[in-house]
Amino acid sequence: SPSNNASACDVVVVGAGFAGLYQVHRLTKAGYKVRAFDKAPGVGGTWYWNRYPGARCDIESLTYSYSFDSDLQREWKWPQRYAEQPDILRYIEHVADRFDLRKHYSFGTSVESAVFDESAGRWKIRTSSGEEVSTQFFVMATGCLSKPLEPKFKGLEQFKGERYFTSRWPHEKVSFTGKRVGVIGTGSSSIQASPLIAKEAEKMFVFQRTPQFAIPAWNRAMSDEEMRSAQENYDEIRRLVRQSEVGIAYEGPTIGAKQADAEALEKQLDFAWKRGGYLMLASYPDLVTDLESNEIVSNWVKNKIRERIKDPKTADKLMPQYPMGAKRLCVDTNYFETFNRDNVTLVDLRESGIESFTAKGIRMEDGTEYELDAVVFATGFDAMTGALLAFDIKGRKGQSLRDKWQEGTKNYLGVTVSGFPNMFMITGPGSPSVLYNMVSSIEQNVDFVFDTIEHLRKNGYASIEAQEREENAWTKYVVWISKQTIYTKVKSWYTGGNVAGKPVGFMPYAGGGLTYFEYVRQVVEDGYRGFSLSA
Ligand code: NA7
């Protein structure tokens, strides 16, 4: 440990979600002195904040969970196939207690600035409590979907009704009974919340800008038998996840959808639909890379969606018009059926946009007025860079990350940035993260950061920094790969296109988890190729 000063440590970790907790665990177990911060009063990250009705993960819990501890994964029981928010939070809290991680954290404390002191070779971290911490390494484990997007609607301040954000839901139960509720947005959060809000509300209006693909979750309780069998076969489950492009435990056919004959195609898609969720996107290996194959499956899915909606005009409005998966696929329970209810109206913003909020509700550009007692904003996030740019990070020569990323998210391996020595991002832009299994992606990044810090220590280095040339090459490669996929065919939070003024590019690494893991492994094997290590 470099210093005995009370406000000095080896590593500062920001965030107490899946990523931060595991990073703190790995480092403290090896004896590093770690200070960790989260602005929330407790652990959980995403799963601390997103408490809206119906909030649950869209990847099956058996694989949306840590693999690093075999006792943990052998003992933990998931009550449902897709765990809901309280169960995921309970799991994260269990992990925090089991490995005694809370003591390293200052909760209710946000980091307000991080400045690299070149002469000392250390980071100075200032927090909202006024503390200044000096650290050798600095890890941003701040999440890909953690900075809520608050669209600026005209007249919003006049609105007298209740307002809720899915991403900052109150802890006490919200009742919509007898209320006229407006839901803005039709992403995953709205698709999960709307069916439950509709059951309570007197009337519900869903304001839709872009229709989305949603595949049934077929969520259900996990039987003891099923859970036991998974616990006994976890190695195989994790192996399947590692090998899958989208990070789920499924090994699909080896030919593309367009190569399949009609009968085999129907059988496979029917099977995928019945298993539900992300298996639909993994039903053929080329759906993300081949527009023709994607179209075959997208059309098949759209017919299935159509069957769920009674009114053909409403069905037309709910039909997505982009390749399935290009915006993050939603996984639903009764979403489309919700529009068959008498108390639910779909408001298509492509026909007429929102003109402004009024004291009583929402006025549309065509003059229509909706009187509302409550509005739920399910308007998404400033994804991937939002939390990284929420405060000023200053690297060498006083350069700020905000300036560096003005035209796009230059990075090396999605984990490091040239000019910012000893700083790491867990699942930053340039990593597979949101296009893969989030928890697996996190574990791989955290392990890489830990191994790198150990490598430096064991070999007498004090600092590691991505080389600019390699960073440029990697950044170009990430963009090039994205252009071979469906992801760049539509505006989404993957591209930054959902945030006004944000540079539009493509943030995650779209070449698949396995390819990425192998690439990083090679970099390490080649002696940290593309990095400068110094004493
Ligand atoms: P998303 O998926 O970004 O969805 C946000 C929704 O809100 C989406 O339908 C947006 O329409 C809509 N939106 C955003 N701003 C506006 C305005 N100004 N007016 C009307 N509609 C608007 O966020 P979620 O929270 O649902 O899900 C995020 C991820 O969490 C999800 O993908 C899972 O990985 C878990 P748009 O499509 O931009 O036209």
Residues whose N, C-alpha, C, O or C-beta is under 5 A from the ligand:
A	BS01	NA7	L145 P151 I184 G185 T186 G187 S188 S189 S190 F207 R209 T210 R328 A378 T379 G380 F381 W493 N498
